[in-house]
Amino acid sequence: MDGKAKPRVVIVGAGFGGLTAARRTAHLSCQITIIDRKNHHTFQPLLYQVATAGLSPGEIAAPIRWILRTHSNVEVLLEEVVDFKLDQKKVITRSQALDYDYLVIASGAAHAYFGHQDWEPLAPGLKTIEDALEIRRRVLLAFELAERQAVQGEGAAPPQFVVVGGGPTGVELAGTLAEIARHALKHEFRNIQPQQARILLIEGGPRVLPAYSEDLSQKAADQLRRLGVEVRTSSVVTQIEPGPVWAGGRRIPAAVVVWAAGVAASPLGRKLGAPVDRAGRVLVQPDLSIPGHPEVFVIGDLAALADENGKMLPGVAPVAIQQGEWVAKTIARDLEHQPRRAFRYHDKGSLATIGRAAAVAQFGKFELSGYFAWLAWLFVHILYLIGFRNRLIVMINWAWAYFTYQRGARLITGSNELPGWGEPQSADWAPEPPVVVRRSA
Ligand SMILES: Cc1cc2nc3c(=O)[nH]c(=O)nc-3n(C[C@H](O)[C@H](O)[C@H](O)COP(=O)(O)OP(=O)(O)OC[C@H]3O[C@@H](n4cnc5c(N)ncnc54)[C@H](O)[C@@H]3O)c2cc1C
């Protein structure tokens, strides 16, 4: 900074953290560049609705350029960041090097398959619009292929679905898949009975929604079962093949497998040379900067920071948003030559939806489950959606779906192939354990 020129702030990632940092920093006397490899900001909490044909992509995502259109000191670049040269204060993208005075890295997280990257094509995760559309394609296609098979006289068993991971994403996906099978598709097929489709949620730990109290976990599992989901806890997936999944020593045929079990930080975290945790999250200083570089901040899902009780902050949108706000405040304090302060997270509570009129909520010691928790979830998520038009359309779609059980975005786009299709969709979920051949001496 030469004292006259406006400081140049480069922000990597236009998710919850980066976008908030850009909007707040835009009120300072700074020149801001926000870089994202997508042209849109995705409202990830509603991705499962796209994956289950309840909403269309445009209703939960908005162009970054449009969101920031009123801030004339913010430029938007569609680019992928690949590296940093911190000693030269440069961000390296696929096509250029950009100078900065302040750097904010908010590139989020990706799926982790715990060393089994080969499972990814067989069991897609849910992180982007593309992921959601692929899951939607597979789910809807599975019913179509089952119908076709039945017409060919090859049995009329409806497809079986396996969701791996009992965190919030796995729970909401499994609950909504059950709703599709039991209600939305019920009267539309002539040769299979979609309501007999089986949905299995497999969780390696002892309970679903482990971040919530034991009581709420139990209530979530009960609500899932009422919706028609088979919940299997303390069961670790050991193999995924085209067709079957192996878990707890059992072979489970599955037309569609969805991965909701693991999260790893964006690989950009490891490019900074700063210490990272096992998930690749950057261990940030209390002011969210990295050691030795007060001008470089890491926020959101990519940052690892403990709260005042020593508990790590969760990878949720409110943490990313509050950290984005905090970075803007810190830059403002720097510009006014005031000392920096430590970030503190204000936890306003957690909500997880399970399906139609089913959810759990935890606000400090106050807990809620069922219909009213679901209403609270609905209200918060519509409130935080970007754009008045999106809020209105999502509200109308939800009301329509609630009263009619219909899902309006049931389009199969792309290939009509399903990995492993043809595996017998046995009605029995507990077929034979793996055969161990022992040789006699
Ligand atoms: C399915 C799902 C459901 C969720 N539900 C909830 C919920 O109900 N409530 C809640 O609070 N939280 C929820 N979360 C978590 C929440 O979405 C995240 O905590 C939050 O998005 C983190 O914000 P972020 O800014 O760190 O990263 P993100 O929002 O993930 O944004 C990262 C951005 O960086 C961009 N990017 C990544 N790498 C590069 C690169 N190399 N170059 C350029 N750009 C790059 C990406 O395109 C993306 O736009 C959910 C997450 C998922 C996946």
Ligand as a Chemical Component Dictionary entry (heavy atoms), coordinates in Angstrom:
data_LIG
# 
_chem_comp.id                   LIG 
_chem_comp.type                 NON-POLYMER 
_chem_comp.pdbx_formal_charge   0 
_chem_comp.three_letter_code    LIG 
# 
loop_
_chem_comp_atom.comp_id 
_chem_comp_atom.atom_id 
_chem_comp_atom.alt_atom_id 
_chem_comp_atom.type_symbol 
_chem_comp_atom.charge 
_chem_comp_atom.model_Cartn_x 
_chem_comp_atom.model_Cartn_y 
_chem_comp_atom.model_Cartn_z 
_chem_comp_atom.pdbx_ordinal 
LIG C1  C1  C 0 -25.871 -30.116 0.788  1  
LIG C2  C2  C 0 -25.469 -29.106 1.836  2  
LIG C3  C3  C 0 -26.420 -28.670 2.742  3  
LIG C4  C4  C 0 -26.075 -27.743 3.717  4  
LIG N1  N1  N 0 -27.019 -27.307 4.596  5  
LIG C5  C5  C 0 -26.722 -26.350 5.490  6  
LIG C6  C6  C 0 -27.725 -25.812 6.342  7  
LIG O1  O1  O 0 -28.882 -26.237 6.306  8  
LIG N2  N2  N 0 -27.368 -24.824 7.204  9  
LIG C7  C7  C 0 -26.088 -24.344 7.258  10 
LIG O2  O2  O 0 -25.816 -23.425 8.024  11 
LIG N3  N3  N 0 -25.112 -24.831 6.481  12 
LIG C8  C8  C 0 -25.397 -25.814 5.577  13 
LIG N4  N4  N 0 -24.418 -26.317 4.763  14 
LIG C9  C9  C 0 -23.030 -25.838 4.941  15 
LIG C10 C10 C 0 -22.813 -24.491 4.296  16 
LIG O3  O3  O 0 -23.340 -24.472 2.997  17 
LIG C11 C11 C 0 -21.317 -24.187 4.286  18 
LIG O4  O4  O 0 -20.854 -24.177 5.613  19 
LIG C12 C12 C 0 -21.026 -22.839 3.636  20 
LIG O5  O5  O 0 -21.409 -22.864 2.277  21 
LIG C13 C13 C 0 -19.536 -22.486 3.742  22 
LIG O6  O6  O 0 -19.317 -21.271 3.095  23 
LIG P1  P1  P 0 -17.930 -20.956 2.412  24 
LIG O7  O7  O 0 -18.018 -19.548 1.948  25 
LIG O8  O8  O 0 -16.814 -21.345 3.311  26 
LIG O9  O9  O 0 -17.844 -21.961 1.170  27 
LIG P2  P2  P 0 -18.847 -22.224 -0.019 28 
LIG O10 O10 O 0 -20.183 -21.634 0.251  29 
LIG O11 O11 O 0 -18.764 -23.668 -0.300 30 
LIG O12 O12 O 0 -18.225 -21.416 -1.233 31 
LIG C14 C14 C 0 -16.987 -21.718 -1.795 32 
LIG C15 C15 C 0 -16.886 -21.034 -3.127 33 
LIG O13 O13 O 0 -15.541 -21.106 -3.576 34 
LIG C16 C16 C 0 -15.520 -21.414 -4.950 35 
LIG N5  N5  N 0 -14.236 -22.068 -5.223 36 
LIG C17 C17 C 0 -13.772 -23.219 -4.682 37 
LIG N6  N6  N 0 -12.539 -23.472 -5.140 38 
LIG C18 C18 C 0 -12.209 -22.463 -5.975 39 
LIG C19 C19 C 0 -11.055 -22.169 -6.759 40 
LIG N7  N7  N 0 -9.973  -22.952 -6.763 41 
LIG N8  N8  N 0 -11.061 -21.045 -7.520 42 
LIG C20 C20 C 0 -12.158 -20.236 -7.527 43 
LIG N9  N9  N 0 -13.258 -20.470 -6.810 44 
LIG C21 C21 C 0 -13.283 -21.562 -6.032 45 
LIG C22 C22 C 0 -16.714 -22.327 -5.135 46 
LIG O14 O14 O 0 -17.150 -22.335 -6.495 47 
LIG C23 C23 C 0 -17.739 -21.686 -4.208 48 
LIG O15 O15 O 0 -18.516 -20.713 -4.852 49 
LIG C24 C24 C 0 -24.738 -27.254 3.782  50 
LIG C25 C25 C 0 -23.793 -27.692 2.857  51 
LIG C26 C26 C 0 -24.151 -28.610 1.881  52 
LIG C27 C27 C 0 -23.117 -29.075 0.890  53 
# 
loop_
_chem_comp_bond.comp_id 
_chem_comp_bond.atom_id_1 
_chem_comp_bond.atom_id_2 
_chem_comp_bond.value_order 
_chem_comp_bond.pdbx_ordinal 
LIG C1  C2  SING 1  
LIG C2  C3  SING 2  
LIG C2  C26 DOUB 3  
LIG C3  C4  DOUB 4  
LIG C4  N1  SING 5  
LIG C4  C24 SING 6  
LIG N1  C5  DOUB 7  
LIG C5  C6  SING 8  
LIG C5  C8  SING 9  
LIG C6  O1  DOUB 10 
LIG C6  N2  SING 11 
LIG N2  C7  SING 12 
LIG C7  O2  DOUB 13 
LIG C7  N3  SING 14 
LIG N3  C8  DOUB 15 
LIG C8  N4  SING 16 
LIG N4  C9  SING 17 
LIG N4  C24 SING 18 
LIG C9  C10 SING 19 
LIG C10 O3  SING 20 
LIG C10 C11 SING 21 
LIG C11 O4  SING 22 
LIG C11 C12 SING 23 
LIG C12 O5  SING 24 
LIG C12 C13 SING 25 
LIG C13 O6  SING 26 
LIG O6  P1  SING 27 
LIG P1  O7  DOUB 28 
LIG P1  O8  SING 29 
LIG P1  O9  SING 30 
LIG O9  P2  SING 31 
LIG P2  O10 DOUB 32 
LIG P2  O11 SING 33 
LIG P2  O12 SING 34 
LIG O12 C14 SING 35 
LIG C14 C15 SING 36 
LIG C15 O13 SING 37 
LIG C15 C23 SING 38 
LIG O13 C16 SING 39 
LIG C16 N5  SING 40 
LIG C16 C22 SING 41 
LIG N5  C17 SING 42 
LIG N5  C21 SING 43 
LIG C17 N6  DOUB 44 
LIG N6  C18 SING 45 
LIG C18 C19 SING 46 
LIG C18 C21 DOUB 47 
LIG C19 N7  SING 48 
LIG C19 N8  DOUB 49 
LIG N8  C20 SING 50 
LIG C20 N9  DOUB 51 
LIG N9  C21 SING 52 
LIG C22 O14 SING 53 
LIG C22 C23 SING 54 
LIG C23 O15 SING 55 
LIG C24 C25 DOUB 56 
LIG C25 C26 SING 57 
LIG C26 C27 SING 58 
# 
